[in-house]
Amino acid sequence: MATFVLMTKLTPAALYDRRKTGHDWKKRVETLCPGIRWVAHYALLGPYDFMDIYDAPDQETAFRVSLLSREHGALSAESWPATSYETFLPIAEAVEGTKG
């Protein structure tokens, strides 16, 4: 499973009846994107309205999550691949070892 961060900015109209709209979106994502596991969901201040962290079986599934978000009122929806810091450190150390 790969981890992704979904950054979503909604249209002003999509902010109304957010509980129902959000529930409908989540249900549709879980139906059309089998194998997804939600890790966290945050409302934000700043250029994005929401951030979701989720695990998906593959990149194709992450594309579907973003597209479904756009279909349900998101002005923009970006799924970014993410890795834990513990996984990142050996990658960074391997790159450091190539300096010279």
Wavefront OBJ file of the C-alpha trace (Angstrom):
o trace
v 0.000 0.000 0.000
v 1.183 3.506 -0.826
v 0.352 6.604 1.215
v -1.148 9.698 -0.394
v -2.134 13.160 0.826
v -5.249 14.604 -0.817
v -5.322 18.405 -0.809
v -8.771 19.759 -1.661
v -10.119 23.254 -2.321
v -13.896 23.455 -2.583
v -16.117 25.797 -4.512
v -18.114 28.138 -2.229
v -21.312 26.228 -3.060
v -19.716 22.920 -2.033
v -19.204 24.194 1.515
v -22.959 24.125 2.184
v -24.462 20.965 3.690
v -20.893 19.761 4.122
v -21.762 16.848 6.417
v -24.055 15.196 3.843
v -21.888 16.054 0.846
v -18.765 14.776 2.604
v -20.520 11.569 3.638
v -21.781 10.975 0.078
v -18.314 11.616 -1.351
v -16.621 9.258 1.105
v -19.148 6.506 0.418
v -18.669 6.867 -3.348
v -14.870 6.821 -3.015
v -14.975 3.702 -0.869
v -17.254 2.006 -3.412
v -15.217 2.939 -6.512
v -11.781 2.700 -4.891
v -11.634 -0.656 -3.138
v -8.744 -1.191 -0.781
v -8.483 2.424 0.351
v -7.735 3.030 4.047
v -8.351 6.452 5.573
v -5.618 7.601 7.940
v -6.688 11.184 8.792
v -8.981 14.033 7.718
v -8.342 17.700 8.543
v -10.072 20.997 7.800
v -7.477 23.681 7.042
v -6.930 27.418 7.026
v -5.005 28.549 3.972
v -5.070 27.781 0.250
v -6.753 24.371 0.738
v -9.953 23.571 2.626
v -9.241 19.933 3.523
v -6.382 17.480 3.774
v -6.976 13.740 3.766
v -4.277 11.170 4.326
v -5.024 7.743 2.920
v -3.407 4.501 1.847
v -4.231 3.165 -1.596
v -3.205 -0.029 -3.353
v -1.804 1.853 -6.370
v -1.468 5.189 -8.160
v -4.501 4.516 -10.359
v -6.674 4.412 -7.242
v -5.212 7.750 -6.099
v -6.143 9.263 -9.470
v -9.724 8.041 -8.952
v -9.890 9.620 -5.475
v -8.861 13.020 -6.900
v -11.276 12.771 -9.830
v -14.161 11.819 -7.556
v -13.362 14.823 -5.376
v -13.626 17.109 -8.396
v -16.919 15.449 -9.327
v -18.281 16.252 -5.839
v -17.601 19.987 -5.783
v -13.865 20.382 -5.407
v -12.397 23.276 -7.344
v -9.080 21.469 -7.142
v -8.016 18.099 -5.753
v -4.419 16.924 -5.712
v -3.213 13.555 -4.459
v 0.446 13.668 -3.510
v 2.521 10.549 -2.820
v 3.982 10.537 0.688
v 6.361 8.385 2.672
v 7.123 8.180 6.367
v 10.163 9.975 7.695
v 11.641 6.630 8.765
v 11.420 5.400 5.152
v 12.797 8.681 3.818
v 15.957 8.749 5.969
v 17.742 5.778 4.315
v 16.908 7.235 0.893
v 18.443 10.575 1.891
v 21.492 8.830 3.382
v 22.021 6.864 0.162
v 21.964 10.110 -1.828
v 24.389 11.732 0.619
v 26.746 8.802 0.080
v 26.992 9.648 -3.622
v 28.442 13.155 -3.036
v 31.933 13.610 -4.106
l 1 2 3 4 5 6 7 8 9 10 11 12 13 14 15 16 17 18 19 20 21 22 23 24 25 26 27 28 29 30 31 32 33 34 35 36 37 38 39 40 41 42 43 44 45 46 47 48 49 50 51 52 53 54 55 56 57 58 59 60 61 62 63 64 65 66 67 68 69 70 71 72 73 74 75 76 77 78 79 80 81 82 83 84 85 86 87 88 89 90 91 92 93 94 95 96 97 98 99 100
